[in-house]
Amino acid sequence: QVQLVESGGGLVQPGESLRLSCAASGFTFNRYTMSWYRQCPGKERELVATISSADGRTNYVDSVKGRFTISRDNANDRVYLQMNSLKPEDTAVYYCKAVGKTYWGQGTQVTVSS
């Protein structure tokens, strides 16, 4: 079955960096566009970044452009989110997802606070 396991979250100060990782299994990873979402308490889940399966083209929500970078390793079925210059408003639970699949992993908590 589809499995997505996110890791790499934590507590950091504003301006610091984190790298999130998502290990995928149970489907043909290199055929799927992959996405990172985040959800803050009391808010709807928000699409943060996507990376296509075919050419690795990326897209970002405006609030993270220039600070976050999504990448993928098709050899190891992993997708990453490098997050730099973190801000308190980036605090959320972060999830990865395969576009077209309904499965969600457990997410990883990112807290940005001084």
VMD Tcl script that builds the backbone (N, CA, C; Angstrom):
set m [mol new atoms 342]
animate dup $m
set s [atomselect $m all]
$s set {name element resname resid chain x y z} {
  {N N GLN 1 A 0.842 -1.185 0.000}
  {CA C GLN 1 A 0.000 0.000 0.000}
  {C C GLN 1 A 0.883 1.244 0.000}
  {N N VAL 2 A 0.273 2.381 -0.339}
  {CA C VAL 2 A 1.000 3.647 -0.378}
  {C C VAL 2 A 1.441 4.032 1.029}
  {N N GLN 3 A 2.704 4.402 1.141}
  {CA C GLN 3 A 3.229 4.931 2.398}
  {C C GLN 3 A 4.038 6.177 2.113}
  {N N LEU 4 A 3.832 7.187 2.933}
  {CA C LEU 4 A 4.607 8.420 2.874}
  {C C LEU 4 A 5.032 8.740 4.301}
  {N N VAL 5 A 6.327 8.817 4.517}
  {CA C VAL 5 A 6.844 9.059 5.861}
  {C C VAL 5 A 7.685 10.321 5.836}
  {N N GLU 6 A 7.166 11.360 6.485}
  {CA C GLU 6 A 7.863 12.647 6.542}
  {C C GLU 6 A 8.755 12.695 7.776}
  {N N SER 7 A 9.873 13.404 7.636}
  {CA C SER 7 A 10.787 13.583 8.763}
  {C C SER 7 A 11.569 14.868 8.573}
  {N N GLY 8 A 12.291 15.267 9.632}
  {CA C GLY 8 A 13.175 16.418 9.524}
  {C C GLY 8 A 12.658 17.689 10.173}
  {N N GLY 9 A 11.449 17.652 10.695}
  {CA C GLY 9 A 10.920 18.837 11.355}
  {C C GLY 9 A 11.596 19.091 12.690}
  {N N GLY 10 A 11.248 20.215 13.300}
  {CA C GLY 10 A 11.822 20.544 14.593}
  {C C GLY 10 A 11.526 21.970 14.984}
  {N N LEU 11 A 12.184 22.396 16.058}
  {CA C LEU 11 A 12.041 23.757 16.571}
  {C C LEU 11 A 13.290 24.543 16.189}
  {N N VAL 12 A 13.098 25.642 15.476}
  {CA C VAL 12 A 14.218 26.485 15.063}
  {C C VAL 12 A 13.870 27.937 15.318}
  {N N GLN 13 A 14.903 28.770 15.303}
  {CA C GLN 13 A 14.695 30.204 15.466}
  {C C GLN 13 A 14.458 30.864 14.105}
  {N N PRO 14 A 13.830 32.012 14.086}
  {CA C PRO 14 A 13.654 32.736 12.818}
  {C C PRO 14 A 14.981 32.947 12.118}
  {N N GLY 15 A 14.975 32.750 10.795}
  {CA C GLY 15 A 16.177 32.904 10.006}
  {C C GLY 15 A 16.968 31.623 9.799}
  {N N GLU 16 A 16.667 30.609 10.577}
  {CA C GLU 16 A 17.380 29.333 10.452}
  {C C GLU 16 A 16.768 28.467 9.340}
  {N N SER 17 A 17.375 27.294 9.159}
  {CA C SER 17 A 16.980 26.410 8.060}
  {C C SER 17 A 16.616 25.024 8.578}
  {N N LEU 18 A 15.804 24.337 7.794}
  {CA C LEU 18 A 15.489 22.937 8.013}
  {C C LEU 18 A 15.372 22.250 6.657}
  {N N ARG 19 A 15.652 20.945 6.651}
  {CA C ARG 19 A 15.446 20.152 5.446}
  {C C ARG 19 A 14.499 19.010 5.781}
  {N N LEU 20 A 13.340 19.028 5.149}
  {CA C LEU 20 A 12.370 17.967 5.338}
  {C C LEU 20 A 12.595 16.872 4.304}
  {N N SER 21 A 12.304 15.650 4.709}
  {CA C SER 21 A 12.437 14.500 3.825}
  {C C SER 21 A 11.159 13.684 3.847}
  {N N CYS 22 A 10.832 13.095 2.719}
  {CA C CYS 22 A 9.654 12.231 2.626}
  {C C CYS 22 A 10.060 10.956 1.902}
  {N N ALA 23 A 9.914 9.838 2.596}
  {CA C ALA 23 A 10.208 8.534 2.000}
  {C C ALA 23 A 8.904 7.925 1.498}
  {N N ALA 24 A 8.874 7.582 0.209}
  {CA C ALA 24 A 7.661 7.060 -0.419}
  {C C ALA 24 A 7.822 5.587 -0.763}
  {N N SER 25 A 6.717 4.867 -0.695}
  {CA C SER 25 A 6.716 3.464 -1.099}
  {C C SER 25 A 5.302 3.058 -1.471}
  {N N GLY 26 A 5.188 1.926 -2.165}
  {CA C GLY 26 A 3.872 1.399 -2.510}
  {C C GLY 26 A 3.315 1.897 -3.828}
  {N N PHE 27 A 4.070 2.694 -4.558}
  {CA C PHE 27 A 3.641 3.153 -5.876}
  {C C PHE 27 A 4.894 3.484 -6.688}
  {N N THR 28 A 4.704 3.684 -7.985}
  {CA C THR 28 A 5.838 3.967 -8.870}
  {C C THR 28 A 6.183 5.438 -8.752}
  {N N PHE 29 A 7.084 5.730 -7.859}
  {CA C PHE 29 A 7.388 7.105 -7.450}
  {C C PHE 29 A 7.725 8.006 -8.629}
  {N N ASN 30 A 8.553 7.522 -9.549}
  {CA C ASN 30 A 9.045 8.417 -10.597}
  {C C ASN 30 A 7.978 8.783 -11.630}
  {N N ARG 31 A 6.774 8.233 -11.504}
  {CA C ARG 31 A 5.690 8.575 -12.415}
  {C C ARG 31 A 4.770 9.651 -11.858}
  {N N TYR 32 A 5.017 10.071 -10.627}
  {CA C TYR 32 A 4.093 10.985 -9.960}
  {C C TYR 32 A 4.732 12.322 -9.641}
  {N N THR 33 A 3.964 13.382 -9.938}
  {CA C THR 33 A 4.304 14.678 -9.395}
  {C C THR 33 A 4.133 14.618 -7.884}
  {N N MET 34 A 5.087 15.197 -7.178}
  {CA C MET 34 A 5.049 15.184 -5.711}
  {C C MET 34 A 4.874 16.604 -5.178}
  {N N SER 35 A 4.216 16.696 -4.048}
  {CA C SER 35 A 3.924 17.997 -3.452}
  {C C SER 35 A 4.230 17.998 -1.961}
  {N N TRP 36 A 4.498 19.185 -1.452}
  {CA C TRP 36 A 4.535 19.434 -0.020}
  {C C TRP 36 A 3.377 20.364 0.326}
  {N N TYR 37 A 2.669 20.027 1.390}
  {CA C TYR 37 A 1.594 20.840 1.942}
  {C C TYR 37 A 1.957 21.187 3.386}
  {N N ARG 38 A 1.255 22.174 3.925}
  {CA C ARG 38 A 1.386 22.463 5.344}
  {C C ARG 38 A 0.028 22.861 5.904}
  {N N GLN 39 A -0.109 22.635 7.208}
  {CA C GLN 39 A -1.357 22.983 7.877}
  {C C GLN 39 A -1.063 23.585 9.231}
  {N N CYS 40 A -1.559 24.806 9.426}
  {CA C CYS 40 A -1.451 25.483 10.706}
  {C C CYS 40 A -2.717 25.191 11.509}
  {N N PRO 41 A -2.618 25.231 12.832}
  {CA C PRO 41 A -3.808 24.978 13.662}
  {C C PRO 41 A -4.949 25.901 13.287}
  {N N GLY 42 A -6.126 25.331 13.080}
  {CA C GLY 42 A -7.302 26.127 12.773}
  {C C GLY 42 A -7.398 26.604 11.347}
  {N N LYS 43 A -6.443 26.186 10.498}
  {CA C LYS 43 A -6.453 26.619 9.097}
  {C C LYS 43 A -6.519 25.416 8.175}
  {N N GLU 44 A -6.895 25.683 6.930}
  {CA C GLU 44 A -6.930 24.615 5.948}
  {C C GLU 44 A -5.516 24.257 5.492}
  {N N ARG 45 A -5.399 23.038 5.006}
  {CA C ARG 45 A -4.111 22.601 4.484}
  {C C ARG 45 A -3.771 23.412 3.236}
  {N N GLU 46 A -2.513 23.839 3.133}
  {CA C GLU 46 A -2.061 24.723 2.068}
  {C C GLU 46 A -0.989 24.039 1.224}
  {N N LEU 47 A -1.139 24.149 -0.098}
  {CA C LEU 47 A -0.107 23.639 -0.998}
  {C C LEU 47 A 1.092 24.572 -0.978}
  {N N VAL 48 A 2.263 24.019 -0.705}
  {CA C VAL 48 A 3.479 24.826 -0.584}
  {C C VAL 48 A 4.344 24.738 -1.843}
  {N N ALA 49 A 4.561 23.526 -2.336}
  {CA C ALA 49 A 5.469 23.345 -3.473}
  {C C ALA 49 A 5.151 22.038 -4.193}
  {N N THR 50 A 5.425 22.015 -5.498}
  {CA C THR 50 A 5.288 20.792 -6.273}
  {C C THR 50 A 6.507 20.599 -7.158}
  {N N ILE 51 A 6.768 19.338 -7.499}
  {CA C ILE 51 A 7.839 19.018 -8.439}
  {C C ILE 51 A 7.311 17.935 -9.368}
  {N N SER 52 A 7.426 18.180 -10.665}
  {CA C SER 52 A 6.847 17.262 -11.633}
  {C C SER 52 A 7.683 15.994 -11.764}
  {N N SER 53 A 7.006 14.958 -12.260}
  {CA C SER 53 A 7.694 13.690 -12.457}
  {C C SER 53 A 8.521 13.690 -13.732}
  {N N ALA 54 A 8.032 14.396 -14.746}
  {CA C ALA 54 A 8.642 14.294 -16.069}
  {C C ALA 54 A 9.952 15.072 -16.177}
  {N N ASP 55 A 9.901 16.349 -15.817}
  {CA C ASP 55 A 11.069 17.203 -16.066}
  {C C ASP 55 A 11.580 17.909 -14.825}
  {N N GLY 56 A 10.996 17.573 -13.676}
  {CA C GLY 56 A 11.460 18.184 -12.433}
  {C C GLY 56 A 11.082 19.645 -12.276}
  {N N ARG 57 A 10.126 20.104 -13.083}
  {CA C ARG 57 A 9.700 21.494 -12.979}
  {C C ARG 57 A 9.046 21.718 -11.615}
  {N N THR 58 A 9.332 22.880 -11.030}
  {CA C THR 58 A 8.861 23.168 -9.683}
  {C C THR 58 A 7.926 24.378 -9.667}
  {N N ASN 59 A 7.042 24.389 -8.665}
  {CA C ASN 59 A 6.167 25.528 -8.417}
  {C C ASN 59 A 6.053 25.744 -6.923}
  {N N TYR 60 A 5.893 27.019 -6.547}
  {CA C TYR 60 A 5.845 27.367 -5.125}
  {C C TYR 60 A 4.714 28.350 -4.853}
  {N N VAL 61 A 4.176 28.278 -3.654}
  {CA C VAL 61 A 3.268 29.327 -3.215}
  {C C VAL 61 A 4.093 30.595 -3.024}
  {N N ASP 62 A 3.485 31.749 -3.279}
  {CA C ASP 62 A 4.235 33.009 -3.264}
  {C C ASP 62 A 4.959 33.243 -1.940}
  {N N SER 63 A 4.375 32.829 -0.846}
  {CA C SER 63 A 4.943 33.140 0.472}
  {C C SER 63 A 6.275 32.439 0.748}
  {N N VAL 64 A 6.619 31.418 -0.041}
  {CA C VAL 64 A 7.880 30.702 0.199}
  {C C VAL 64 A 8.868 30.832 -0.957}
  {N N LYS 65 A 8.470 31.503 -2.034}
  {CA C LYS 65 A 9.364 31.648 -3.178}
  {C C LYS 65 A 10.656 32.331 -2.769}
  {N N GLY 66 A 11.775 31.763 -3.227}
  {CA C GLY 66 A 13.076 32.313 -2.893}
  {C C GLY 66 A 13.633 31.817 -1.570}
  {N N ARG 67 A 12.810 31.132 -0.778}
  {CA C ARG 67 A 13.276 30.613 0.512}
  {C C ARG 67 A 13.248 29.082 0.574}
  {N N PHE 68 A 12.273 28.483 -0.066}
  {CA C PHE 68 A 12.113 27.024 -0.034}
  {C C PHE 68 A 12.507 26.433 -1.392}
  {N N THR 69 A 13.052 25.229 -1.358}
  {CA C THR 69 A 13.396 24.502 -2.578}
  {C C THR 69 A 12.932 23.059 -2.451}
  {N N ILE 70 A 12.109 22.618 -3.399}
  {CA C ILE 70 A 11.673 21.230 -3.437}
  {C C ILE 70 A 12.565 20.470 -4.411}
  {N N SER 71 A 12.898 19.238 -4.052}
  {CA C SER 71 A 13.714 18.401 -4.936}
  {C C SER 71 A 13.293 16.946 -4.746}
  {N N ARG 72 A 13.760 16.099 -5.662}
  {CA C ARG 72 A 13.386 14.691 -5.562}
  {C C ARG 72 A 14.554 13.807 -5.953}
  {N N ASP 73 A 14.563 12.609 -5.410}
  {CA C ASP 73 A 15.564 11.589 -5.702}
  {C C ASP 73 A 14.795 10.361 -6.171}
  {N N ASN 74 A 14.669 10.208 -7.474}
  {CA C ASN 74 A 13.869 9.101 -8.010}
  {C C ASN 74 A 14.531 7.743 -7.777}
  {N N ALA 75 A 15.835 7.731 -7.607}
  {CA C ALA 75 A 16.523 6.466 -7.364}
  {C C ALA 75 A 16.177 5.888 -5.993}
  {N N ASN 76 A 15.852 6.790 -5.065}
  {CA C ASN 76 A 15.577 6.356 -3.697}
  {C C ASN 76 A 14.158 6.674 -3.231}
  {N N ASP 77 A 13.309 7.098 -4.172}
  {CA C ASP 77 A 11.896 7.364 -3.870}
  {C C ASP 77 A 11.729 8.354 -2.718}
  {N N ARG 78 A 12.436 9.470 -2.840}
  {CA C ARG 78 A 12.353 10.486 -1.796}
  {C C ARG 78 A 12.111 11.859 -2.412}
  {N N VAL 79 A 11.417 12.681 -1.661}
  {CA C VAL 79 A 11.240 14.080 -2.012}
  {C C VAL 79 A 11.640 14.917 -0.805}
  {N N TYR 80 A 12.242 16.061 -1.083}
  {CA C TYR 80 A 12.798 16.913 -0.032}
  {C C TYR 80 A 12.211 18.316 -0.114}
  {N N LEU 81 A 12.269 19.010 1.016}
  {CA C LEU 81 A 11.925 20.425 1.043}
  {C C LEU 81 A 12.984 21.136 1.881}
  {N N GLN 82 A 13.845 21.871 1.203}
  {CA C GLN 82 A 14.847 22.692 1.883}
  {C C GLN 82 A 14.201 24.028 2.217}
  {N N MET 83 A 14.211 24.371 3.484}
  {CA C MET 83 A 13.548 25.586 3.949}
  {C C MET 83 A 14.582 26.492 4.591}
  {N N ASN 84 A 14.818 27.633 3.983}
  {CA C ASN 84 A 15.776 28.614 4.482}
  {C C ASN 84 A 15.054 29.874 4.944}
  {N N SER 85 A 15.744 30.659 5.713}
  {CA C SER 85 A 15.195 31.938 6.195}
  {C C SER 85 A 13.799 31.748 6.774}
  {N N LEU 86 A 13.689 30.793 7.647}
  {CA C LEU 86 A 12.373 30.454 8.187}
  {C C LEU 86 A 11.788 31.594 9.012}
  {N N LYS 87 A 10.470 31.706 8.940}
  {CA C LYS 87 A 9.733 32.746 9.644}
  {C C LYS 87 A 8.713 32.095 10.584}
  {N N PRO 88 A 8.285 32.807 11.607}
  {CA C PRO 88 A 7.269 32.231 12.517}
  {C C PRO 88 A 6.011 31.775 11.785}
  {N N GLU 89 A 5.652 32.461 10.715}
  {CA C GLU 89 A 4.450 32.080 9.979}
  {C C GLU 89 A 4.619 30.799 9.175}
  {N N ASP 90 A 5.829 30.252 9.132}
  {CA C ASP 90 A 6.047 28.951 8.503}
  {C C ASP 90 A 5.723 27.804 9.460}
  {N N THR 91 A 5.446 28.134 10.705}
  {CA C THR 91 A 5.108 27.107 11.683}
  {C C THR 91 A 3.858 26.346 11.248}
  {N N ALA 92 A 3.981 25.019 11.150}
  {CA C ALA 92 A 2.887 24.185 10.661}
  {C C ALA 92 A 3.320 22.724 10.714}
  {N N VAL 93 A 2.369 21.845 10.481}
  {CA C VAL 93 A 2.687 20.452 10.204}
  {C C VAL 93 A 2.823 20.328 8.684}
  {N N TYR 94 A 3.925 19.752 8.246}
  {CA C TYR 94 A 4.225 19.636 6.825}
  {C C TYR 94 A 3.999 18.190 6.366}
  {N N TYR 95 A 3.342 18.062 5.219}
  {CA C TYR 95 A 3.002 16.765 4.654}
  {C C TYR 95 A 3.490 16.676 3.210}
  {N N CYS 96 A 3.912 15.495 2.801}
  {CA C CYS 96 A 4.152 15.286 1.378}
  {C C CYS 96 A 2.997 14.477 0.811}
  {N N LYS 97 A 2.806 14.581 -0.490}
  {CA C LYS 97 A 1.706 13.886 -1.141}
  {C C LYS 97 A 2.042 13.655 -2.600}
  {N N ALA 98 A 1.614 12.506 -3.091}
  {CA C ALA 98 A 1.711 12.211 -4.515}
  {C C ALA 98 A 0.442 12.724 -5.186}
  {N N VAL 99 A 0.602 13.575 -6.186}
  {CA C VAL 99 A -0.556 14.113 -6.891}
  {C C VAL 99 A -1.311 12.968 -7.561}
  {N N GLY 100 A -2.613 12.891 -7.275}
  {CA C GLY 100 A -3.429 11.811 -7.814}
  {C C GLY 100 A -3.656 10.677 -6.835}
  {N N LYS 101 A -2.891 10.659 -5.756}
  {CA C LYS 101 A -3.090 9.680 -4.688}
  {C C LYS 101 A -3.802 10.375 -3.531}
  {N N THR 102 A -4.657 9.652 -2.843}
  {CA C THR 102 A -5.409 10.255 -1.741}
  {C C THR 102 A -4.715 10.087 -0.392}
  {N N TYR 103 A -3.654 9.299 -0.349}
  {CA C TYR 103 A -3.015 8.999 0.932}
  {C C TYR 103 A -2.232 10.192 1.467}
  {N N TRP 104 A -2.345 10.412 2.777}
  {CA C TRP 104 A -1.532 11.409 3.491}
  {C C TRP 104 A -0.688 10.702 4.541}
  {N N GLY 105 A 0.533 11.134 4.703}
  {CA C GLY 105 A 1.367 10.621 5.778}
  {C C GLY 105 A 0.999 11.284 7.097}
  {N N GLN 106 A 1.834 11.054 8.117}
  {CA C GLN 106 A 1.540 11.586 9.446}
  {C C GLN 106 A 2.006 13.028 9.597}
  {N N GLY 107 A 2.851 13.478 8.695}
  {CA C GLY 107 A 3.354 14.848 8.748}
  {C C GLY 107 A 4.515 14.995 9.711}
  {N N THR 108 A 5.186 16.133 9.606}
  {CA C THR 108 A 6.285 16.466 10.508}
  {C C THR 108 A 6.104 17.918 10.955}
  {N N GLN 109 A 6.240 18.146 12.255}
  {CA C GLN 109 A 5.985 19.475 12.831}
  {C C GLN 109 A 7.192 20.385 12.651}
  {N N VAL 110 A 6.949 21.568 12.144}
  {CA C VAL 110 A 7.961 22.612 12.046}
  {C C VAL 110 A 7.488 23.786 12.900}
  {N N THR 111 A 8.326 24.180 13.846}
  {CA C THR 111 A 8.017 25.311 14.711}
  {C C THR 111 A 9.141 26.327 14.624}
  {N N VAL 112 A 8.778 27.543 14.264}
  {CA C VAL 112 A 9.761 28.619 14.143}
  {C C VAL 112 A 9.431 29.667 15.206}
  {N N SER 113 A 10.309 29.767 16.177}
  {CA C SER 113 A 10.041 30.646 17.308}
  {C C SER 113 A 11.333 31.063 17.971}
  {N N SER 114 A 11.356 32.288 18.467}
  {CA C SER 114 A 12.517 32.758 19.218}
  {C C SER 114 A 12.307 32.544 20.711}
}
mol reanalyze $m
mol bondsrecalc $m
mol representation Tube
mol addrep $m
